[in-house]
């Protein structure tokens, strides 16, 4: 396994349509390395590039990006060139710069959010690009950058579908106003609450696709906390606290792929508060977590995640129109999910392990 090895190459034919598949158990993840620097206790964004890992924390610990070696030891801290409000994710652009997603808004009251560009050489160069949603404030912890360098933001929503946004007109990160703001437009929604129930180590060989899914399970896998695009641009990953969803992006854009169904959804090993995900150049998938007051959790790796999707033969569904109904999800379950989701927010109850403690 070449965790930080060479990139993948080659093109593949465009995908056809897919149907929902049950998430599978996390049997292939292993420990990559374990951080030791306590400043990484709120690790929220992760990028793998050039044989290194770049890690950033969220609000309160997002003033610098850590450069990690293969053993997770901090080799360098790179100051963020702009004072951020709440960085929640990070991606790498085609020019090699890091793009920090300053999009955290737990109370949903920010008039603008932002993307912050910064170099990886420690030179201090960077830029601020403010963004505005077309439909009011949102909390978001997921940003994805595909080969076209068009940033895609996925909101973090409890009890319902999450919005998928990009700069109006499909502007690339290089075309964003500085400091802006640049208006965003909504491409559609990412709604995975209707997937079949999780399959465990001994899944039912003949599962019932119409079997009910618990509200807690549908919420846990559909509260999105991080995203990444493979270095060859063929696969996108969006994670929650408990799952990672892999989308085949061949023949379409990242934003369009996310409006459909994932090629595969995987149950993740337990993490205290899993929020970070990244692809290595060799196509492995790395996930990381905040510590939540305990010992620093290890970074975990799934080998050959890109090949897993490319060779699966179950490519992603084409784009849906905004507002289209979710498949196989009855109106009653939608109502229950929304009611419980809003009750959790209003009452402060924790049905999901690893919910944020802000």
C-alpha positions in Angstrom: 0.0 0.0 0.0 1.5 3.3 -1.1 -0.3 5.7 1.2 1.4 8.9 0.0 2.5 7.6 -3.4 2.2 8.6 -7.0 -1.0 9.9 -8.5 -3.5 7.9 -10.6 -3.8 8.4 -14.3 -6.1 7.4 -17.1 -9.6 8.2 -18.2 -12.7 6.0 -18.1 -16.0 6.0 -19.9 -18.9 8.0 -18.5 -21.0 6.2 -15.9 -24.6 5.0 -16.3 -27.4 5.1 -13.8 -27.3 3.5 -10.3 -29.7 2.4 -7.6 -29.4 2.8 -3.8 -27.1 0.3 -2.2 -26.9 -0.5 1.5 -23.8 0.8 3.3 -21.2 -1.9 4.0 -19.2 -2.6 7.1 -15.8 -1.0 7.7 -13.5 -4.0 7.5 -10.7 -2.5 5.5 -9.7 0.6 7.4 -6.4 0.5 9.3 -4.3 3.0 11.3 -2.1 5.2 9.2 -0.4 7.1 12.1 -1.4 8.9 15.3 -0.8 12.7 15.8 1.0 13.7 19.0 0.8 17.5 18.9 -2.1 18.7 21.2 -2.7 21.6 18.8 -4.4 19.0 16.5 -7.1 18.1 19.0 -9.8 19.8 16.8 -8.6 18.5 13.4 -11.3 19.3 10.9 -9.8 19.6 7.4 -7.2 17.4 5.7 -5.4 17.3 2.4 -2.8 14.8 1.1 -0.3 16.0 -1.5 3.3 15.7 -2.4 4.0 13.0 0.2 2.7 15.2 3.0 -0.5 15.7 4.9 -1.9 19.1 5.6 -4.2 19.5 8.5 -6.3 22.3 10.0 -8.5 22.7 13.0 -11.8 24.5 13.2 -12.8 27.6 15.1 -10.3 28.5 17.8 -7.5 26.4 16.3 -7.6 27.4 12.7 -4.9 30.1 12.7 -2.3 27.8 11.1 -2.1 24.7 8.9 0.0 21.8 10.1 2.3 20.0 7.7 2.5 16.3 8.8 5.0 13.7 7.9 4.2 10.0 7.2 4.3 9.4 11.0 1.8 12.3 11.7 4.6 14.3 13.4 4.2 18.1 12.7 7.0 19.2 10.4 5.9 22.8 10.1 3.1 25.2 10.9 2.0 27.5 8.1 0.2 30.6 9.3 -3.2 31.2 7.7 -2.8 34.6 5.9 -6.3 35.8 6.8 -7.9 35.8 10.2 -10.6 33.2 9.8 -14.0 33.0 11.5 -14.5 29.2 11.5 -12.6 27.0 9.1 -14.3 23.6 8.7 -12.7 21.9 5.7 -9.8 22.3 3.2 -9.1 21.4 -0.4 -6.2 21.7 -2.9 -6.6 23.6 -6.1 -5.1 22.7 -9.5 -2.3 25.2 -8.9 -1.2 23.5 -5.7 -2.6 26.1 -3.3 -4.7 25.2 -0.3 -8.3 26.5 -0.1 -9.7 26.7 3.4 -13.4 26.6 3.8 -14.3 29.3 6.3 -17.9 28.3 6.2 -18.7 27.3 9.8 -21.9 29.0 11.1 -23.4 27.0 13.9 -25.9 29.7 14.7 -26.7 30.5 11.1 -26.2 34.2 11.3 -23.2 35.0 9.1 -24.0 37.4 6.2 -21.0 36.0 4.3 -18.8 32.9 4.4 -15.4 32.7 2.7 -12.8 30.6 1.0 -9.2 31.5 1.9 -6.4 30.6 -0.5 -2.9 30.1 0.9 0.4 28.7 -0.4 2.1 25.6 0.9 5.6 26.9 0.9 5.2 29.1 4.0 5.7 32.3 2.1 2.6 33.8 3.7 0.9 34.6 0.5 -2.9 34.2 0.4 -6.2 35.8 -0.4 -9.8 36.1 1.0 -12.9 35.5 -1.1 -16.2 36.1 0.5 -19.4 34.2 -0.6 -23.1 34.7 -0.1 -25.9 32.1 -0.2 -29.0 32.9 -2.3 -31.4 31.6 0.4 -30.0 32.8 3.7 -27.3 31.6 6.1 -26.2 28.0 6.3 -23.7 26.0 8.4 -21.3 24.1 6.1 -18.4 21.8 6.9 -17.8 20.3 3.4 -15.9 21.8 0.4 -14.8 19.9 -2.7 -12.6 21.0 -5.6 -12.6 19.0 -8.8 -10.3 19.2 -11.8 -12.3 22.2 -13.0 -11.4 24.1 -9.9 -15.1 25.0 -9.3 -15.7 24.9 -5.5 -18.7 23.0 -4.3 -20.0 23.6 -0.8 -22.4 21.1 0.9 -24.3 22.4 3.9 -24.6 20.6 7.3 -28.3 20.0 8.0 -30.1 18.0 10.7 -33.3 16.2 9.8 -33.4 16.8 6.1 -31.5 17.2 2.8 -28.4 19.3 2.6 -27.9 22.0 -0.1 -25.2 21.8 -2.8 -23.9 25.2 -3.8 -21.3 26.6 -6.2 -20.3 30.2 -7.3 -22.9 31.6 -9.6 -22.3 30.7 -13.2 -19.8 28.0 -12.2 -16.9 30.4 -11.5 -13.6 28.7 -10.6 -11.7 29.6 -7.5 -9.4 31.7 -9.7 -12.3 33.8 -10.8 -13.7 34.7 -7.4 -13.8 38.3 -6.4 -11.3 39.4 -3.8 -12.6 40.0 -1.2 -16.0 39.8 -2.8 -18.6 38.8 -2.0 -19.4 36.4 -4.9 -23.0 35.1 -4.9 -23.5 31.3 -4.7 -26.2 29.4 -6.6 -27.9 26.2 -5.5 -27.3 23.2 -7.7 -29.6 20.8 -5.9 -29.7 18.7 -2.7 -27.7 15.8 -1.2 -30.2 13.6 0.6 -29.0 10.2 1.7 -31.6 9.5 4.4 -33.4 7.1 1.9 -30.6 4.6 1.5 -31.3 1.1 2.7 -30.3 0.2 6.2 -26.6 -0.5 6.9 -25.3 -4.0 6.3 -23.0 -5.3 9.1 -20.3 -7.9 9.1 -22.8 -10.6 8.1 -25.3 -8.7 5.9 -28.6 -10.1 4.9 -28.0 -11.9 1.5 -31.4 -10.8 0.4 -32.1 -7.4 2.0 -35.4 -5.8 1.7 -34.9 -2.4 0.0 -38.2 -1.2 1.5 -37.2 -2.0 5.1 -37.6 1.1 7.4 -34.4 3.0 8.3 -34.2 4.3 11.9 -34.3 8.1 12.3 -31.1 8.0 14.2 -29.3 6.1 11.4 -30.7 8.3 8.7 -29.5 11.4 10.5 -26.1 10.1 11.4 -25.1 9.2 7.8 -26.6 12.4 6.3 -25.1 15.1 8.6 -22.1 15.9 6.4 -18.8 17.0 8.0 -16.2 16.9 5.2 -15.4 16.2 1.6 -12.6 15.4 -0.9 -12.0 14.7 -4.6 -9.5 12.2 -5.8 -6.3 13.5 -7.4 -7.4 12.2 -10.8 -10.8 13.8 -10.4 -12.8 10.5 -10.9 -14.2 10.0 -7.4 -15.7 12.4 -4.8 -16.1 11.5 -1.1 -18.5 13.1 1.4 -18.4 12.0 5.0 -20.6 12.2 8.0 -19.8 11.3 11.6 -20.5 7.6 10.9 -20.3 7.1 7.1 -18.4 8.0 4.0 -20.2 8.2 0.7 -18.2 7.7 -2.6 -19.4 9.2 -5.9 -18.3 8.4 -9.4 -17.5 11.7 -11.0 -16.5 10.4 -14.5 -18.4 12.1 -17.2 -19.9 14.8 -15.0 -19.0 17.5 -12.6 -18.6 17.1 -8.8 -21.7 19.2 -8.1 -23.8 17.2 -10.5 -22.6 13.9 -9.2 -23.6 14.8 -5.7 -27.2 15.4 -6.7 -27.4 11.7 -7.5 -26.7 8.6 -5.4 -23.3 7.4 -4.2 -21.7 4.4 -5.9 -20.9 3.1 -2.5 -21.5 4.1 1.1 -19.3 2.7 3.9 -19.8 2.5 7.6 -16.8 4.2 9.3 -14.9 2.9 12.3 -15.8 4.8 15.5 -14.2 8.2 15.8 -14.8 10.7 18.6 -15.9 13.4 16.1 -14.9 12.5 12.6 -14.8 15.5 10.3 -11.9 15.2 7.9 -11.4 13.2 4.8 -8.7 13.2 2.0 -7.5 11.2 -0.9 -3.8 10.4 -1.4 -2.2 10.5 -4.8 -2.3 6.7 -4.9 -6.0 6.6 -4.4 -6.3 5.7 -0.8 -8.8 7.4 1.5 -7.7 8.9 4.8 -10.1 10.0 7.6 -9.4 12.0 10.7 -11.2 13.1 13.8 -11.3 15.7 16.5 -10.4 14.4 20.0 -13.4 15.7 22.0 -11.2 16.1 25.1 -9.7 12.6 25.0 -6.4 11.3 23.5 -5.6 12.3 19.9 -7.3 9.7 17.6 -5.3 8.1 14.9 -5.7 8.8 11.2 -7.3 5.8 9.4 -6.7 4.7 5.9 -8.8 2.7 3.4 -6.5 1.4 0.6 -7.4 1.8 -3.1 -10.7 3.6 -2.5 -10.6 5.1 -5.9 -10.1 1.8 -7.6 -12.9 0.4 -5.5 -15.3 2.9 -7.0 -13.9 2.7 -10.6 -14.1 -1.1 -10.6 -17.4 -1.5 -8.8 -19.5 -1.5 -11.9 -22.1 0.6 -10.0 -21.6 4.2 -11.1 -23.4 7.2 -9.8 -26.9 8.3 -10.9 -27.2 11.3 -13.1 -28.2 14.7 -11.8 -31.6 15.2 -10.2 -33.6 18.3 -10.5 -33.7 20.5 -7.5 -36.6 19.6 -5.2 -37.1 16.1 -6.7 -38.5 13.6 -4.2 -36.1 11.2 -2.5 -36.4 7.6 -3.7 -38.2 5.0 -1.4 -38.7 7.5 1.5 -42.3 7.7 2.6 -43.8 11.0 3.6 -44.3 9.6 7.1 -40.6 8.9 7.5 -39.7 12.3 6.2 -42.0 13.9 8.7 -40.6 11.8 11.6 -37.0 12.6 10.5 -37.7 16.3 10.4 -39.6 16.3 13.7 -36.9 14.4 15.5 -34.1 16.4 13.9 -35.6 19.7 15.0 -36.3 18.3 18.4 -32.6 17.4 18.8 -31.6 20.9 17.8 -34.1 22.7 20.1 -33.6 20.4 23.1 -29.9 19.9 22.8 -30.3 16.1 22.9 -27.4 14.0 21.5 -28.7 11.0 19.6 -25.6 10.8 17.5 -22.2 10.1 19.0 -19.7 12.7 18.1 -22.1 15.7 17.6 -20.4 19.0 17.9 -19.9 20.5 21.4 -20.0 24.2 20.4 
